[in-house]
């Protein structure tokens, strides 16, 4: 099994945090978004993952090292591919064409999920979906009474179905997928100006391949600061009994931690109340503060603060009592 992760977008709605870090590497409960996706897929599959192929933009060598480490943590080979232009979902996946072989997952690293990703491995393919109130902004599927997909439609202004494609796919034949994607590009077949995966899926279905729809339980948005903070809260709730969320070398001195919280390696909390729903990154310091429902990233110092519903970047020096704030990396703030 291989996992293909298209993630070339920078995530402009999450600025200033994505000015220095690609959105899929923003941490949620102590782990980057993309790492949580890869680990959840690998855990559900239950057998070794051979390779994780990341399709990225110009993220820099440090980000590439982090992605390689994500693959290595599940015992897989990490491969880096590049998408230089935003030409659509089909084009993004095709950028990793050398890795499109055998059976594979394709997972777009935009959101997190709560789902059972087990499936019938004899299927030609499985598309994970979620019912939504307004499907006009999504690619959707129509299904028959057996859950077999009968139609793929890309962002229709007219109601077709409320089963939105969430961005997780299984393909039993990666070579066939690669062939269909290449056909779209070679013949310049576009929808709304881009090469769309749904067109390739429709062609594969028309050729006799059967795709099943599988539902997810929760679709956790990571599009902007408010949604990332809310997703951090939900992941802490989900993982509190499944992961070790407090590093053994974290230092607490006259501190109260209201669970669930993530406290990273080397973090130091003194004369403070932290939680619930707070993630504190590696080697960050919190003193004389009260913080709830917030994300504090790595190497950051928080002093005399009252924070809630906030997101503070890496290597920030923060002193103040402003709740509900978003501060990017390498910033000094006093109020």
C-alpha positions in Angstrom: 0.0 0.0 0.0 1.1 3.5 -0.8 -0.3 6.8 0.4 -0.3 9.9 -1.9 -0.6 13.2 -0.2 -1.2 16.3 -2.4 -0.5 19.3 -0.3 1.0 22.0 -2.5 -1.2 24.9 -1.3 0.1 27.2 1.4 -3.2 27.8 3.2 -3.8 31.6 2.8 -6.8 31.6 5.1 -4.7 30.5 8.0 -2.2 33.4 7.7 0.0 34.6 9.5 0.7 31.0 10.6 1.2 29.7 7.1 3.6 32.5 6.1 6.4 30.5 7.6 4.9 26.9 7.8 2.8 25.1 5.2 -0.7 24.4 6.5 -0.4 20.6 6.6 2.6 21.0 9.0 0.6 23.2 11.5 0.4 21.1 14.7 -2.9 19.9 16.1 -2.6 18.4 19.6 1.1 18.2 19.2 1.3 16.6 15.7 1.2 18.2 12.3 -2.1 17.8 10.4 -0.4 15.7 7.7 1.1 13.4 10.3 -2.3 12.7 11.9 -3.8 11.9 8.4 -1.0 9.5 7.6 -1.1 7.8 11.0 -4.9 7.4 10.9 -4.8 5.8 7.5 -1.9 3.5 8.3 -3.6 2.4 11.6 -6.9 1.6 9.9 -5.2 -0.3 7.1 -3.5 -2.5 9.6 -0.7 -3.7 7.2 2.7 -2.1 6.4 2.7 1.1 4.3 5.4 0.9 1.6 5.6 4.5 0.7 4.2 8.0 1.5 4.5 10.4 -1.5 4.1 14.1 -0.7 3.2 16.5 -3.5 4.4 20.0 -2.3 5.2 23.5 -3.5 8.4 25.3 -2.7 8.3 24.6 1.0 12.0 24.5 1.7 14.4 21.8 2.9 13.3 21.9 6.6 9.7 21.2 5.7 10.8 18.3 3.4 12.8 16.8 6.3 9.7 17.0 8.5 7.7 15.2 5.8 10.4 12.5 5.4 10.2 12.0 9.2 6.4 11.6 9.0 6.8 8.6 6.6 9.7 7.1 8.6 7.5 7.1 11.8 5.2 4.6 10.2 8.1 2.6 8.7 7.5 3.8 5.2 9.7 5.4 2.5 9.1 9.1 2.1 9.1 10.6 -1.4 8.9 14.3 -2.3 7.3 15.5 -5.6 6.6 19.1 -6.6 3.5 20.9 -8.1 4.7 24.2 -9.5 1.2 25.4 -10.6 -2.2 25.0 -9.0 -3.8 23.2 -11.9 -6.4 21.1 -10.1 -6.7 17.9 -8.1 -6.0 15.5 -11.0 -2.8 17.4 -11.9 -1.7 17.4 -8.2 -2.0 13.6 -8.0 -0.3 13.1 -11.4 2.7 15.0 -10.1 3.4 11.8 -8.1 2.9 9.5 -11.1 6.1 7.5 -10.4 4.5 6.4 -7.2 1.1 5.6 -8.7 1.2 1.8 -8.8 -0.5 -1.1 -7.0 -3.1 -0.2 -4.4 -3.0 3.2 -2.8 -4.7 5.8 -0.7 -4.9 9.4 -2.0 -5.5 11.9 0.9 -5.6 15.7 0.5 -4.0 17.3 3.6 -6.6 20.0 4.1 -8.7 18.7 6.9 -8.8 16.0 9.6 -11.3 13.3 10.0 -12.9 11.0 12.6 -13.6 7.8 10.6 -13.1 4.0 10.3 -11.0 3.8 7.2 -11.4 0.0 6.9 -12.9 -1.2 3.6 -13.4 -4.1 1.3 -10.0 -4.6 -0.3 -11.5 -6.4 -3.3 -13.1 -3.1 -4.4 -11.9 -1.2 -7.5 -12.0 1.9 -5.3 -13.6 3.5 -2.3 -14.5 7.2 -2.0 -15.1 8.6 1.5 -18.0 11.1 1.7 -20.0 13.2 4.3 -23.5 14.6 4.1 -23.4 18.4 4.0 -26.0 21.1 4.2 -24.7 23.1 1.2 -23.0 20.8 -1.3 -22.5 23.5 -4.0 -18.9 24.1 -2.8 -17.9 20.4 -3.1 -17.5 17.6 -5.5 -20.3 15.1 -4.8 -21.4 11.6 -5.6 -24.7 9.9 -6.3 -25.1 6.3 -5.2 -27.5 3.4 -5.7 -29.1 1.4 -3.0 -26.0 -0.8 -2.6 -23.6 2.2 -2.0 -22.1 1.9 -5.4 -21.3 5.3 -6.9 -23.4 6.1 -10.1 -22.2 9.6 -10.8 -19.4 12.0 -9.9 -20.1 15.8 -10.1 -17.7 18.6 -9.5 -19.1 21.6 -7.6 -22.5 21.9 -9.2 -24.6 25.1 -8.6 -27.7 22.9 -9.1 -28.5 20.3 -6.4 -27.2 16.8 -7.4 -26.4 15.1 -4.1 -25.5 16.1 -0.5 -22.8 13.4 -0.3 -19.6 15.6 -0.5 -16.3 14.0 -1.4 -14.0 14.7 1.6 -10.7 14.1 0.0 -9.8 10.5 1.0 -9.7 7.8 -1.7 -8.7 4.2 -2.1 -7.6 2.8 -5.5 -6.9 -0.8 -6.2 -5.1 -0.1 -9.4 -2.7 2.9 -9.2 -1.5 2.4 -12.7 -5.0 2.7 -14.1 -5.5 5.9 -12.1 -2.3 7.3 -13.5 -3.4 6.5 -17.0 -6.7 8.3 -16.6 -5.1 11.3 -15.1 -2.5 11.5 -17.9 -5.3 11.3 -20.4 -6.9 14.4 -19.0 -3.7 16.4 -19.1 -2.6 15.1 -22.6 -6.0 16.1 -24.0 -6.4 19.3 -22.0 -9.7 18.2 -20.5 -10.5 20.7 -17.8 -13.5 21.6 -15.7 -13.7 25.1 -14.3 -10.3 25.7 -15.7 -8.6 22.9 -13.9 -7.9 19.2 -14.3 -10.3 17.5 -11.9 -10.0 14.1 -10.3 -13.8 13.6 -10.6 -13.5 13.6 -14.4 -11.0 10.8 -14.2 -13.2 8.9 -11.8 -16.2 9.3 -14.1 -14.1 7.9 -17.0 -13.0 4.9 -14.9 -16.6 4.2 -13.9 -17.8 4.4 -17.5 -15.2 1.8 -18.4 -16.7 -0.6 -15.9 -14.9 0.0 -12.7 -17.0 0.1 -9.5 -16.4 2.6 -6.7 -18.1 2.3 -3.3 -19.0 5.3 -1.1 -18.0 5.1 2.6 -19.0 7.6 5.2 -16.9 9.4 7.8 -18.1 10.3 11.2 -16.7 13.8 11.5 -15.1 16.3 9.1 -12.8 18.6 11.1 -11.9 21.9 9.3 -8.5 23.4 9.5 -9.1 26.4 7.2 -8.7 29.3 9.5 -7.6 30.1 13.1 -11.0 29.6 14.7 -11.5 26.2 13.0 -8.0 25.1 13.8 -8.5 25.9 17.5 -11.9 24.0 17.4 -10.3 21.1 15.7 -7.5 21.0 18.3 -10.2 20.8 21.0 -11.9 17.9 19.3 -8.7 16.0 18.6 -7.7 16.3 22.3 -11.1 14.9 23.2 -10.7 12.0 20.8 -7.0 11.2 21.6 -7.0 11.7 25.4 -7.2 7.9 26.1 -5.3 6.8 22.9 -2.1 8.9 23.0 0.4 10.1 25.6 -0.5 13.8 25.5 1.9 14.9 28.3 5.6 14.6 27.8 7.4 13.0 30.8 10.0 15.8 30.7 7.5 18.6 30.9 8.1 20.7 34.0 5.1 21.9 36.1 5.7 24.2 39.1 2.7 25.4 41.1 0.7 24.7 38.0 -2.8 23.3 37.3 -3.5 21.5 34.1 -7.2 21.0 33.3 -7.4 18.0 30.9 -7.4 17.3 28.1 -4.3 19.1 27.1 -1.1 18.4 25.1 2.1 19.4 26.9 5.2 18.9 24.7 8.7 17.9 25.4 10.7 20.4 27.4 7.6 22.6 28.1 7.7 24.5 31.4 4.5 25.8 33.1 4.9 27.8 36.3 2.3 29.6 38.5 -0.3 29.1 35.8 -3.6 27.4 35.0 -3.7 25.7 31.6 -6.6 24.0 30.0 -8.9 22.6 29.2 -8.2 22.1 25.4 -4.7 23.7 25.3 -1.7 22.4 23.3 1.7 23.6 24.4 4.6 23.0 22.0 8.1 21.8 22.7 10.3 24.0 24.9 7.7 26.6 25.4 7.3 28.4 28.7 4.2 29.7 30.4 4.4 31.8 33.6 1.8 33.6 35.7 -0.9 32.9 33.1 -4.4 31.5 32.6 -4.9 29.8 29.2 -7.8 27.8 27.8 -8.8 26.4 24.4 -5.6 27.6 22.6 -2.6 26.4 20.7 0.9 27.5 21.8 3.5 26.3 19.4 7.3 25.6 19.9 10.0 27.7 21.7 7.4 30.3 22.7 7.3 32.3 26.0 4.0 33.4 27.5 4.1 35.6 30.6 1.3 37.4 32.6 -1.3 36.3 30.0 -5.0 35.7 30.0 -5.6 33.8 26.7 -8.6 31.9 25.3 -9.5 30.7 21.8 -6.1 31.8 20.6 -3.3 30.5 18.4 0.3 31.6 19.1 3.1 30.6 16.7 6.7 29.5 17.1 9.3 31.5 18.9 6.9 34.2 20.1 7.4 36.3 23.2 4.0 37.2 24.5 3.0 39.4 27.5 -0.6 40.5 27.7 -4.2 39.9 28.6 -5.8 39.9 25.2 -8.1 36.9 24.7 -8.9 35.4 21.3 -5.8 36.4 19.4 -3.7 34.9 16.5 0.0 35.6 16.3 2.5 34.2 13.8 6.0 33.0 14.3 8.9 35.1 15.5 6.8 37.9 17.0 7.1 39.9 20.2 3.8 41.2 21.7 3.1 43.3 24.8 -0.2 44.8 25.9 
